[in-house]
Amino acid sequence: MKTDINPITGNVNMARRSFLRYAGAGVATAAVVGVTACHKDRIVVDPGGSSDIGSGDIGILNYAYALEQLEAAFYTQVVSSPYSGMSSVELTYMTDIRDHEIVHREFFKAALGAKAIMSLTPDFSKIDFGSRQQVLATAKAFEDLGVQAYDGAGYLIKDANYLLIAGKIVSVEARHAALISNLISFGSFVPDDQIDSNGLNKSATIAQVLPTANAFLKTKVTAQAFNYNG
């Protein structure tokens, strides 16, 4: 799928047909957007600048949207200011991941419509983007966190269309995680710190994930309205 990326803002322009094809045959996406538009869940915006994801399936989508915003912003910065010694192959990898994350971000934004949380402002002040070690370590942290987040929240999704799309996206995120791990240590596509004793990927709850994500966000994300019991 061809996307046009604005190198300054990191925004992506997708033809509607390509967008629907990405989501899977168009029909599933239309159903997702339709259900979202009529959903009654409320998004809470704190006067202090934080955003609450809301509840139910809308809350899960906003949760994913927040993480995709963070990842898209990070890789946009990585590509716009490559670390010292970045090879052309590594730049290609980072650019591909950036494009994936931007498409994910824009997908959730469009699907959520008026129910979406605000656009978040990242805080990467503690990251030295000139250091390969720091960039890859942060990329690993974000990718591992993202996969754990999807795995940890998947069982809470009620709508089959949402679950289908979440499954498609987390599989891409897992590929990213494997690639980044391999760049850090060749051959470590499945690092021990992400797999449990049963050979399954580790998962994390919303309450466990958000503090880590918020450490890299000026605009904080909360889940005060989220009901884990549905």
Helices and strands as residue ranges (DSSP letters): E 4-5, E 12-13, H 16-24, H 27-38, E 51-52, H 56-80, H 88-112, G 113-115, H 132-153, G 154-156, H 160-184, G 192-194, H 206-214, E 221-222
